[in-house]
Amino acid sequence: MNVNFYATCIGDAVRANVAKQSVLLLEQLGCDITFLERQTCCGQPAINGGYVKSAFPAMKNLIETFEVNDYPIVAPAGSCVYAIKNYGDYLKGDGDWAARAQRVADRFYDLTDFIVNQLNVTNVGAKLPGKAVYHPSCSLFRKLNIQHEPIALLEAVEGLELLPIANQTTCCGFGGTFSVKMAEISGEMVKEKAAHIEAVQPDYLIGADVSCLINIGGRLHREGSPIKVMHIAEVLMSR
């Protein structure tokens, strides 16, 4: 299957290994990857900050970039996928951009959603001994309703035991610009999240959104926690 890969800004700038492991994983599962070099930011930071019109150039560039073929588009970040899936609403009344945006948005998939629901795979042959906590990001869990797919993939990882924690689905406090505008509240939220994770003493914290992992991982690091933070793509490529 031919697949476009969307690396995302945060993956490219902060956690490049996530993009690399995502591509290797998709190739392992039989996908031929196309990386369109014209791709840039989806505009999510501006959108989250309320500057939607300022994000129009980024939105239109992304639409034009992925119109060159009709392949599915896969990204290892639910927050970006959710932002793109709302392009049609933002661009209403701007010529034919809304319709074009919707056609592109319909081809966008979160990595775990694509593997489970399009490739029909849950066991990718991964092996990772130890105990782990999975953090369901708000973008995946609430906005995109991708709930069981990451769990199904992780439950099939040989040697990995998933541990429940208190208030597992509660937001970690990142929320894009929320963590900047409401820093004190955000800090208390991630402090509580980290405490719940540390209470069960896992070896790993796993998530499917880099932004959440950076937020929670930063808190764990400041507290001197030995818990290793991993994106689900990195887990699924463990052997």
C-alpha positions in Angstrom: 0.0 0.0 0.0 1.2 3.5 -0.9 1.2 5.8 2.1 2.1 9.5 2.7 3.8 10.2 5.9 3.3 13.5 7.8 6.2 14.0 10.3 4.7 16.9 12.2 6.7 19.9 13.5 7.2 18.6 17.0 8.3 15.2 15.8 10.7 16.8 13.4 12.2 19.3 15.8 12.0 17.5 19.2 11.5 13.8 18.8 12.8 12.9 15.3 13.1 9.2 16.4 9.4 9.0 16.6 9.1 9.9 12.9 11.9 7.5 12.0 10.4 4.6 13.9 6.9 5.3 12.5 8.2 5.1 9.0 10.1 1.9 9.7 7.1 0.4 11.3 4.8 1.2 8.4 7.4 -0.2 6.0 7.6 -3.4 8.1 3.9 -3.7 7.7 4.1 -3.6 3.9 3.6 0.1 3.2 5.6 2.1 0.6 6.2 5.5 2.1 6.1 8.8 0.3 7.4 11.8 2.1 6.3 15.1 0.4 9.0 17.6 1.2 6.7 20.6 0.8 4.9 19.6 4.0 5.2 22.2 6.9 3.3 23.0 10.1 -0.4 22.3 10.1 -1.1 25.6 11.8 -2.2 24.1 15.0 -0.3 26.5 17.3 -2.0 29.5 15.8 -5.4 27.8 15.7 -5.1 26.9 19.4 -4.2 30.4 20.2 -7.2 31.8 18.5 -5.4 33.1 15.4 -7.2 31.0 12.9 -6.9 33.3 10.0 -3.2 33.6 10.6 -3.0 29.8 10.1 -4.7 29.9 6.7 -1.4 30.0 4.7 -0.1 26.9 6.6 -3.5 25.1 6.0 -3.6 25.9 2.3 0.1 24.8 1.9 -0.7 21.5 3.5 -3.8 21.0 1.4 -1.9 21.7 -1.8 1.0 19.5 -0.7 -1.2 16.4 -0.2 -3.4 16.9 -3.2 -0.6 15.6 -5.5 -1.7 12.0 -4.9 -4.6 10.2 -3.4 -2.7 8.0 -0.9 -3.7 7.7 2.8 -1.8 10.2 5.0 -0.5 8.9 8.3 0.8 11.0 11.2 2.2 9.9 14.7 0.3 12.7 16.5 -3.4 12.9 17.2 -3.4 16.6 17.9 -2.2 17.4 14.4 -4.6 15.0 12.8 -7.5 16.5 14.7 -6.5 20.1 13.7 -6.4 19.0 10.0 -9.7 17.3 10.2 -11.3 20.6 11.1 -9.8 22.6 8.2 -13.1 22.4 6.3 -14.9 24.3 9.0 -12.2 27.0 9.3 -12.1 27.5 5.5 -15.8 27.8 4.9 -16.6 30.7 2.6 -13.1 30.8 1.2 -13.7 29.7 -2.4 -13.3 26.0 -2.9 -10.8 25.6 -0.1 -13.3 24.0 2.3 -14.1 21.2 -0.1 -10.4 20.6 -0.9 -9.6 20.6 2.8 -12.2 18.0 3.5 -10.9 15.7 0.8 -7.4 15.8 2.3 -8.7 15.5 5.8 -10.6 12.4 5.0 -7.3 10.7 4.0 -5.6 11.6 7.3 -5.1 8.9 10.0 -3.4 8.7 13.3 -0.7 6.0 13.2 -2.5 3.6 15.6 -5.9 4.1 13.9 -4.3 3.3 10.5 -2.5 0.2 11.7 -5.5 -1.3 13.4 -8.4 -0.2 11.3 -6.9 0.1 7.8 -4.1 -2.5 7.9 -6.1 -4.8 10.2 -3.1 -5.5 12.3 -2.7 -5.6 16.1 0.3 -7.8 16.7 3.4 -6.2 14.9 5.8 -8.7 16.5 7.2 -6.2 19.1 8.9 -7.4 22.3 9.4 -5.1 25.4 9.7 -6.7 28.8 8.4 -4.7 31.7 5.5 -2.7 33.1 4.0 0.3 31.5 1.4 3.0 31.9 -0.3 4.2 28.7 -1.4 7.9 28.7 -4.5 8.4 26.4 -4.0 11.9 25.0 -7.1 14.2 24.9 -6.7 14.6 21.1 -6.9 10.8 20.5 -9.2 9.7 23.3 -11.8 12.5 23.3 -11.5 14.4 20.0 -10.8 11.6 17.6 -12.4 8.8 19.6 -9.4 6.6 19.1 -9.5 4.6 22.4 -9.0 0.9 21.9 -6.5 1.0 19.0 -3.4 1.9 21.0 -4.3 -0.5 23.8 -4.9 -3.4 21.3 -1.4 -2.8 19.9 0.3 -2.5 23.3 -1.5 -5.6 24.7 0.1 -7.6 21.8 3.6 -6.6 22.7 5.4 -9.6 24.1 6.5 -9.2 27.7 4.7 -5.8 28.3 2.3 -5.5 31.1 -0.1 -2.5 31.1 -0.9 -1.0 34.5 -4.0 1.1 35.3 -3.6 4.3 37.2 -6.0 6.7 39.0 -7.8 9.1 36.7 -6.1 7.6 33.7 -8.0 9.6 31.1 -7.5 13.0 32.8 -5.7 15.6 30.8 -2.0 16.0 31.5 -2.2 19.8 31.4 -0.4 20.4 28.2 -3.2 21.4 25.9 -1.1 23.4 23.4 -1.1 27.1 24.4 -3.1 26.3 27.6 0.2 25.3 29.3 1.5 28.8 28.5 -1.6 30.8 29.2 -2.6 28.9 32.3 0.8 27.8 33.4 0.0 27.4 37.1 -3.1 25.3 36.5 -1.2 23.2 33.8 1.6 22.7 36.3 -0.7 21.3 38.9 -2.4 19.0 36.4 0.9 17.4 35.2 2.1 17.2 38.8 -1.0 15.1 39.7 -0.7 13.0 36.5 3.0 12.3 37.3 2.1 11.3 40.9 -0.5 8.8 39.7 2.0 7.3 37.3 4.8 7.0 39.8 2.4 5.4 42.3 2.3 2.2 40.3 6.1 2.1 39.7 6.1 1.3 35.9 9.2 0.9 33.8 7.7 2.9 31.0 5.3 5.7 30.2 3.9 5.2 26.8 1.8 7.6 24.7 0.8 8.3 21.1 1.2 12.1 21.2 4.7 13.6 21.5 3.4 16.8 23.1 1.9 15.0 26.1 5.0 12.9 26.5 7.2 15.9 26.6 5.0 17.5 29.2 4.7 14.5 31.5 8.2 13.3 30.8 9.5 16.7 31.8 7.8 16.5 35.1 9.0 13.0 35.8 12.5 14.0 34.9 12.4 17.0 37.2 11.4 14.7 40.0 14.3 12.4 39.3 12.0 9.5 38.1 13.7 6.6 36.3 10.6 5.9 34.3 11.4 5.8 30.6 9.2 7.8 28.3 8.4 6.2 24.9 6.1 7.0 22.0 4.0 4.0 20.9 5.9 3.8 17.6 9.2 3.3 19.5 7.5 0.6 21.5 6.1 -1.2 18.5 9.6 -1.3 16.9 11.2 -2.8 20.0 12.6 -6.3 19.4 
